[in-house]
Amino acid sequence: MIRQYIATFYSHFGAVRFKRERTAEGIPAKMMPVPRTLSASCGTCVFFEAEYPPAEDPYGEVEQIVEVYEDRYLTVYRAGEA
């Protein structure tokens, strides 16, 4: 099942790299401003659709990943949480 996700980042560069990686994997992704209800350091997020979010953040640039579910956001990854 394809789900919708939003990833937020500590820097704009991290968002650009994340979008490039998703696109190279054949995953539709686009950069956009972070929704007001989500906290973000750089103000740019990446909206993408996939079965699952990425399993790891090798560059340490992702602040959080949320699943877009109906009219709310469900946190699936937050930096610093194991």
C-alpha positions in Angstrom: 0.0 0.0 0.0 1.4 3.4 -1.0 1.3 6.0 1.8 2.1 9.7 1.9 4.9 11.0 4.0 6.5 14.3 4.9 10.2 14.5 5.9 11.6 17.6 7.7 15.2 18.5 7.9 17.9 20.5 9.8 19.1 22.1 6.6 17.9 22.9 3.1 20.8 20.9 1.7 19.5 17.8 3.6 16.1 18.3 1.9 17.7 18.6 -1.5 19.7 15.4 -1.0 16.8 13.4 0.3 14.6 14.4 -2.6 17.3 13.4 -5.1 17.7 10.0 -3.4 14.0 9.3 -3.5 13.7 10.4 -7.1 16.7 8.2 -8.0 14.9 5.3 -6.4 11.8 5.9 -8.5 9.8 7.3 -5.6 7.7 10.4 -6.4 9.0 13.3 -4.2 8.7 17.1 -4.1 10.1 19.8 -2.0 7.7 22.3 -0.4 7.3 24.6 2.6 6.8 22.8 6.0 3.2 22.8 7.1 2.7 25.1 10.1 1.7 22.3 12.4 5.1 20.6 11.9 8.3 21.9 13.5 11.3 22.2 11.2 14.7 23.9 11.4 15.0 24.9 7.8 11.4 25.5 6.7 11.7 23.1 3.7 10.3 19.6 3.7 10.0 16.7 1.2 6.6 15.2 0.5 6.9 11.7 -0.9 4.8 8.6 -1.5 6.1 5.1 -0.8 5.1 1.8 0.9 7.5 2.5 3.7 9.7 5.4 4.8 13.5 5.0 4.5 14.8 2.7 7.2 17.8 4.9 8.1 19.2 8.4 7.8 22.9 7.8 6.9 23.7 11.6 6.8 21.9 12.6 10.0 19.9 15.3 8.1 16.4 14.2 8.8 14.6 15.9 11.7 11.5 13.8 11.4 9.3 11.8 9.1 5.5 11.8 9.5 2.8 9.8 7.7 0.0 12.0 6.3 -3.1 10.2 7.5 -6.5 11.8 6.8 -6.3 15.3 8.4 -3.4 14.6 10.8 0.3 13.6 10.9 1.6 10.4 12.5 5.3 10.5 13.5 7.1 7.4 12.1 10.7 8.7 12.7 12.2 11.4 14.9 15.9 12.1 15.1 17.5 10.9 18.3 14.8 8.3 19.1 15.7 4.6 18.8 
